């Protein structure tokens, strides 16, 4: 047996969790929302809508978007977005460790 859980940030509804975090990680790696969506087997439209909704709930931009052109478009994570990712990752790891300790306390 093991403990199972999900962690997300809520702001009048789910604002940020593991899915958006993974999408941002892939954007960071590829420089592209479209490529990140493809890697996650998600439509570009869903990925774009997800980022747009999250930015609305959080009240700040996660991405700087560059539209098409000769060299193509792309997306870069904002400084605020990077800070959110770093804080979420640390928070998620702390939660995992705390829950493992609590689980051991109660179930050995």
Order of alpha helices (4+ residues) and beta strands (2+ residues): beta-beta-alpha-alpha-alpha-beta-beta-alpha
